Amino acid sequence: MQDPAISVAKMSPISGPLEALPPEVRRHLLTMMEFNGLRALVHASPLYHEQYLLDRQWLLGQCVDKLLGSVNIEASLVCQSSTASFAQTRTRESITPLLESYKNRQDLPSFSLIEESLPLDDIIWILLFHTSIVVPLANRYSAWALENLAKKTVANEASSSLVGVPDSLSQSEETRIIRALYRLQLWCNLFGIGLHQEIDKPFYSGYSSIDLLTIHASHFEPWEIEEMHCVYLFSETIYRQIFDQIRWDVDERNPKFDAIRKDDDPEGSFDLDSNEDGLLNRMVTQGLELLHIITSRAKLCLHTGLLTGDDLKGMGAEEERRRCAPSDQDLKEKRRDPLPFQGDRVDGVYPPFAWTFIWGGTYNNITGDSLWDFMGGNGLRSWG
């Protein structure tokens, strides 16, 4: 994989005081820079490019830590679980240690990829995945959610208490979106179709729907689960748009199939209407890369996979999970523990203002379709 900061652009080299600095100062300057600044300087100056090559693993690791912040835990595990070798050997026995590692890292006061001594190839993979897949999707997602909220605000202008919709997000809001995207990708890698699962080979990890909901409860707060549901709905919306575009093209009643029609299921046709919900779930669980490119028509077919929409948000499985494996969050809800808004933060147990407002400053563990039903399906999830 090409190092995103290696190749030197054909630009006039930097000269003057910046290149006249001692090597130790130049190195310190490089360690202080964000990724885009580092890349620009390395591209522009052969001297700084040479300095970069001497210590690129440390420098790129620093950039990843700065770029991802608290999301570097998820990014590291997504990288680890995105390999073909991991996908080909996915079993409950191989997934469980990774989940335990995730939980242990979540409990740490801080986590650094540099301290983990992540290999250079992994650091480069994370940088490329983040900048080319995650960031564009996060931008598209935020535009989608803000547009939905703006439409609702206009529709209820006379009677709604909604304030004007902002045209930009806070740093914590951006982090929540990026974190939700990484967590959805991680869940796709562990329990879904993933990047490398062969279409004709079904995957069963040995986890039931209740198992998955229990894992959710042990790793995430309820508003963090809803963050994943929001990006899941966004993904479904994108694929529904694609399905609507190709619906008639693959319909067996399309006259283009007349020349080869031998039965009610001519080759090349697909009953999208009957299979849409199942297909949607399986498309989403192939992960973010497919969502980003959406170019392979060959992947528009049904698979067998464990992770479905019901596994993430189904009411029946959630009720059974509460009965069989009540979590600490369930007990907090039962006690009506206080949960006031404590600031616009993403580290630790700090829910967004909207969550605390909905539940009146008390802890609530309703998520998934149960939340959708409780709120009357009022579109909260489409607002992000």
ROLUM-126085 format. One record per residue (C-alpha): x, y negated, z. Coordinates in pm, whole numbers. Layout:
N
       c1       c2       c3
        X        Y        Z
...
This chain:
384
       c1       c2       c3
        0        0        0
      140     -338      -98
      237     -572      183
        5     -875      145
      283    -1111      251
      581     -967       65
      573    -1072     -299
      735    -1409     -358
      538    -1646     -577
      718    -1832     -855
      720    -2162     -675
      986    -2423     -615
     1180    -2320     -305
     1143    -2527        9
     1449    -2732       86
     1546    -2982      350
     1516    -2974      730
     1279    -2673      741
     1532    -2440      580
     1821    -2598      766
     1689    -2469     1099
     1892    -2199     1279
     1775    -1837     1222
     1643    -1807     1578
     1427    -2117     1533
     1303    -1998     1193
     1199    -1667     1347
     1020    -1845     1631
      840    -2063     1379
      723    -1756     1185
      592    -1590     1502
      379    -1895     1578
      202    -1902     1240
     -139    -1769     1143
     -150    -1518      858
     -238    -1764      580
       37    -2003      692
      289    -1721      716
      199    -1596      369
      224    -1944      218
      563    -2012      371
      705    -1672      280
      581    -1713      -78
      732    -2059     -109
     1075    -2006       46
     1320    -1726      -43
     1508    -1801      281
     1197    -1754      496
     1102    -1452      286
     1437    -1295      372
     1387    -1380      739
     1039    -1228      724
     1168     -902      576
     1404     -858      869
     1115     -844     1116
      795     -801      916
      637     -534     1139
      654     -762     1443
      549    -1072     1247
      250     -907     1078
      152     -746     1409
      150    -1091     1567
      -68    -1217     1283
     -318     -933     1326
     -343     -993     1700
     -409    -1363     1642
     -645    -1302     1351
     -863    -1041     1520
     -839    -1135     1886
    -1069     -914     2093
    -1179     -720     1782
     -835     -564     1735
     -949     -260     1937
    -1218     -181     1682
     -987     -262     1390
     -724      -19     1517
     -976      265     1556
    -1137      191     1218
     -793      220     1061
     -726      547     1243
    -1062      698     1143
    -1063      575      780
     -802      819      654
     -891     1107      427
     -721     1351      664
     -943     1242      953
    -1257     1269      741
    -1164     1617      623
    -1118     1745      979
    -1405     1563     1152
    -1547     1776     1430
    -1676     1708     1778
    -1334     1814     1905
    -1153     1551     1695
    -1409     1272     1750
    -1428     1302     2130
    -1063     1199     2199
    -1103      896     1976
    -1417      790     2165
    -1234      836     2495
     -949      622     2365
    -1203      357     2263
    -1358      354     2609
    -1020      334     2781
     -912       43     2562
    -1241     -138     2625
    -1171     -122     2998
     -832     -291     2960
     -807     -663     3046
     -634     -718     2711
     -524     -511     2412
     -240     -579     2168
     -163     -393     1847
      202     -488     1889
      219     -321     2229
       60      -14     2071
      355        1     1828
      119       38     1534
      303      155     1218
      367     -108      952
      142       67      698
     -148       57      946
      -93     -312     1017
      -95     -387      644
     -410     -176      597
     -587     -368      873
     -488     -703      721
     -609     -603      377
     -933     -448      504
    -1006     -751      720
     -933    -1018      461
    -1076     -842      154
    -1374     -653      302
    -1477     -772      648
    -1442    -1149      609
    -1635    -1170      278
    -1914     -954      424
    -1922    -1161      743
    -1961    -1477      534
    -2238    -1324      328
    -2411    -1190      638
    -2406    -1527      816
    -2545    -1700      506
    -2822    -1437      487
    -2916    -1471      854
    -2906    -1851      855
    -3119    -1860      540
    -3377    -1631      702
    -3383    -1849     1012
    -3413    -2166      805
    -3712    -2023      617
    -3883    -1934      944
    -3810    -2279     1084
    -3964    -2452      782
    -4266    -2220      784
    -4334    -2302     1149
    -4225    -2666     1140
    -4550    -2799     1283
    -4587    -2558     1576
    -4250    -2392     1630
    -4013    -2491     1909
    -3716    -2387     1695
    -3454    -2657     1658
    -3275    -2738     1334
    -3067    -2455     1190
    -2691    -2527     1206
    -2487    -2515      887
    -2189    -2353     1060
    -2124    -2096     1330
    -1933    -2120     1655
    -1616    -1915     1698
    -1795    -1671     1929
    -2081    -1626     1679
    -1832    -1546     1404
    -1656    -1300     1636
    -1984    -1124     1720
    -2059    -1076     1350
    -1711     -945     1270
    -1718     -718     1575
    -2055     -574     1471
    -1925     -503     1120
    -1621     -320     1256
    -1834     -119     1498
    -2074      -19     1222
    -1777       90     1012
    -1638      291     1303
    -1973      465     1353
    -1988      541      979
    -1639      692      993
    -1723      907     1295
    -2085     1007     1240
    -2189      901      890
    -2095      976      533
    -1785      760      554
    -1539      676      279
    -1408     1023      200
    -1695     1268      253
    -1755     1474      -58
    -2107     1433     -193
    -2180     1805     -225
    -2044     1895      120
    -2277     1812      412
    -2119     1696      734
    -2236     1792     1083
    -2031     1660     1372
    -2219     1851     1641
    -2373     1537     1795
    -2749     1508     1833
    -2942     1182     1811
    -2961     1174     2190
    -2584     1228     2208
    -2528      929     1982
    -2759      703     2181
    -2585      811     2501
    -2250      722     2344
    -2396      385     2249
    -2503      325     2607
    -2159      417     2744
    -1967      188     2508
    -2190     -113     2444
    -2420     -358     2617
    -2775     -375     2473
    -2715     -703     2288
    -2403     -550     2131
    -2613     -259     2007
    -2855     -510     1856
    -2561     -679     1684
    -2500     -350     1503
    -2871     -319     1421
    -2859     -666     1266
    -2575     -581     1027
    -2744     -246      959
    -3059     -432      848
    -2844     -664      636
    -2688     -359      466
    -3029     -205      403
    -3149     -533      253
    -2857     -542        8
    -2918     -183     -103
    -3293     -239     -138
    -3216     -521     -378
    -2996     -287     -580
    -3264      -17     -576
    -3522     -265     -701
    -3290     -355     -990
    -3244        7    -1101
    -3585      148    -1002
    -3734      152    -1353
    -3400      242    -1511
    -3397      580    -1331
    -3774      640    -1327
    -3857      965    -1506
    -4150      784    -1677
    -3907      548    -1851
    -3941      600    -2231
    -3563      626    -2262
    -3591      981    -2125
    -3844     1092    -2394
    -3575     1226    -2626
    -3436     1463    -2360
    -3755     1526    -2162
    -3814     1896    -2102
    -3995     1870    -1768
    -4102     1614    -1508
    -3744     1570    -1391
    -3529     1482    -1694
    -3154     1467    -1646
    -3043     1125    -1532
    -3371     1033    -1364
    -3427     1000     -992
    -3740      978     -777
    -3630      668     -591
    -3974      592     -447
    -3999      923     -261
    -3639      929     -138
    -3566      561      -73
    -3556      561      308
    -3327      861      333
    -3107      728       56
    -3083      388      225
    -2956      543      548
    -2695      743      366
    -2579      453      152
    -2530      234      461
    -2333      503      642
    -2076      523      362
    -1934      208      518
    -1840     -149      440
    -1623      -93      136
    -1910       43      -70
    -2134     -234       60
    -1875     -485      -56
    -1822     -358     -407
    -2151     -178     -489
    -2022      -75     -829
    -2030      306     -833
    -2360      426     -974
    -2238      780     -912
    -2282      728     -540
    -2652      645     -572
    -2766      993     -479
    -2882     1180     -172
    -2635     1329       75
    -2674     1518      397
    -2520     1334      689
    -2575     1310     1061
    -2604      937     1115
    -2936      789     1003
    -3135      483     1093
    -3333      688     1346
    -3010      796     1514
    -2924      433     1573
    -3260      285     1663
    -3536      548     1678
    -3789      509     1960
    -3844      879     2028
    -3477      964     2066
    -3421      657     2284
    -3703      757     2519
    -3557     1106     2545
    -3211      961     2605
    -3342      751     2894
    -3506     1056     3046
    -3215     1297     3004
    -2915     1067     3039
    -3006      736     3207
    -2725      485     3183
    -2595      212     3411
    -2773      -33     3180
    -3105      144     3242
    -3057      110     3617
    -2975     -260     3583
    -3296     -305     3387
    -3497     -113     3648
    -3354     -331     3926
    -3410     -644     3714
    -3052     -753     3777
    -2993    -1121     3700
    -2821    -1194     3370
    -2804    -1572     3319
    -2630    -1734     3025
    -2267    -1791     3129
    -2122    -1958     2826
    -2056    -1893     2458
    -1803    -1613     2503
    -1752    -1262     2365
    -1506    -1114     2614
    -1664     -917     2899
    -2033     -906     2983
    -2138    -1238     2829
    -2458    -1209     2624
    -2553    -1475     2369
    -2797    -1745     2480
    -3082    -1602     2269
    -3066    -1269     2453
    -3081    -1427     2799
    -3360    -1659     2683
    -3576    -1371     2554
    -3553    -1180     2883
    -3575    -1477     3117
    -3224    -1438     3257
    -3269    -1077     3373
    -3100     -762     3247
    -3292     -565     2983
    -3182     -255     2796
    -3448     -241     2524
    -3287     -195     2182
    -3362      -52     1841
    -3719       13     1728
    -3837      -18     2088
    -3726     -382     2083
    -3877     -431     1739
    -4210     -296     1865
    -4195     -496     2189
    -4131     -821     2002
    -4399     -747     1746
    -4158     -705     1455
    -4115    -1080     1439
    -3795    -1088     1236
    -3543    -1155     1514
    -3305     -902     1365
    -3311    -1073     1025
    -3200    -1394     1201
    -2888    -1224     1335
